[in-house]
Amino acid sequence: MFKGKKVTGLAGIVAALAILLSGCDRQESRQEQAVRKAQRTQAELEKLLETGEFDEDSRYALVKQIASTMMAAKDYNALVIFLTDWVEKNPEDKYNAYWLLMTANAYLESDARPIARYYLERIIKNYPDLLVQGQSVHFLCLQNLIRISETSENRITYFNQLVSQFPNDVNITEIYYRLALEYENEGEWDQALKTFALFLNRADAQSIQIQGRPNAYASAKQLIDFSNSSKDWTFASMEDLLTAVKTAINKYDWKSLDKYKSKVNFFAMSWRQDESDENAQSSFSMHSYMRGNRIHCSDELDSSSTPTEAYFRTWGWSNRYVNVWYLYFRKVNFPSDPSVHGRWEWAGIYFGEKL
């Protein structure tokens, strides 16, 4: 990266200093020797820097050497003072964004995240992007900001900046999914749905592995499918849904039961299966299962039911296969549409006795 005689001279000076300072007291511990050597090297390098007899690239190498020495010694206070003072006194230095990034990293190492965030945002807002050793300073800042940010509002801003400024350096598919989750957290339901749709339209959406979200594609698809549906099978309350289902079973009214079933994302599976399994998603008529059988149902919901989920035990569906079915009811969680949010739906069936 550096060319010319001045750079070569600087490298020789640094090497000579290393040899000069290697003769430390043997009675000192290795750690003490390392700290003492780093302090003396740093002092000599700072003296060199004060002479001002270096070109831009040589000066960059010298400042970085001083900062790296402080960082290696974990002398974060000295590092912050040195770099912030340098930026203030040398506003024309084109590497100032990088020095402030090192400052932010020092605060991160000290677990001072709010101050680190201040410097990372300052870089993005006030300094042009800079490539250092092939890496974009702004890109590194955004990655750190996403990692340390404590609010969805801020992460939404940073994710959008990554997508718009560095589309070739990030996994757009994963970012769309995570961005949609942040919109959900902020209650921006329309934006969440739009972003989930963008995620689903990506070519690798079905195959992508997102840490902490093993069923990313299935969950996003269920949400979008529900959003695009009529939602006319929902009931105002759990009591209304239970009464309607019990009445239809007692009357062997399979047509009404078919009407009450959710028209999207309805599942029928064993207790050991996962709702996202391909063979768990089902679309069938109750007619073939009710015909010729004596179907019975409990008077009340199962005791394991909660304010948002309910299980209703029924039996008599088959003499050859699984006889007991638990009908699964759940409260609709869809804040995007207040007219549906909080209503109840018959969402699926669990085959067999509860485990």
WOVEN-V189324 format. One record per pair of residues at least 24 apart in sequence whose ideal C-beta (glycine too) atoms are under 8 Angstrom apart, sorted by the first residue. I is the first residue (numbers start at 1). J is the second residue. Records with the same first field share a line. If there is no record, write none. Layout:
BEGIN
I=J  J
END
This chain:
BEGIN
1=57  133
2=57  58  60  61
3=57
4=55  57  58
6=53  54  55  58
7=55  57  58  61
10=48  54  58  61  62
11=61
13=48
14=45  65
17=41  44  45
34=73
35=73
38=69  70  72  73
39=73
41=69
42=66  69  70
45=69
56=94
59=93
60=95
63=95  99
67=99  102
71=102  105  106
74=109
76=106  107  109  110
79=103  106
80=106  107
94=130
95=130  132
96=127
97=123  127  128  129  130  137  138
98=130  132  137
100=127
101=137  140  141
104=141  144
108=144  148
113=148
116=144  148
117=145  148  149
120=144  145
121=145
124=161
136=166  169
138=165
139=165  166  169
142=166
152=182  183  185  186
153=186
155=182
156=182  183  186
171=208
172=202
173=199  202  204  205  208
174=208  210
176=202
177=208  210  213  216  220
178=210
180=220
187=335
189=335  336
190=336
192=336
193=223  224  227  336
196=220  223  224
197=224
200=224
215=274  276
218=275  276
219=276
222=264  265
225=264  265
226=264  265  334
227=334  336  337
229=263  264
230=263
231=332  334  337  340
233=259  260  261  262  263  345  346
234=332  340  343  344  345
235=343  344  345
236=343  344
237=343  344
238=301  310  329  331  344
240=344
241=329  344  345  346
242=301  310  312  329
245=297  312  327  346
246=297
249=295  296  297  314
250=297
252=290  295
254=285  286  287  290  291
255=287
257=286  290
258=285  286  287
260=346
261=286  346
262=345  346  347  348
265=347
266=346  347  348
267=347  348  349
268=348  349  351
269=348  349  350  351
270=350  351  352
271=350  351  352  354  355
272=355
275=348
282=348  349
289=317  318
290=317
293=317  318  319
302=326  354
304=354
307=331
308=333
311=350  354
322=351  352
324=351  352  353
325=349  350  351
326=350  354
END
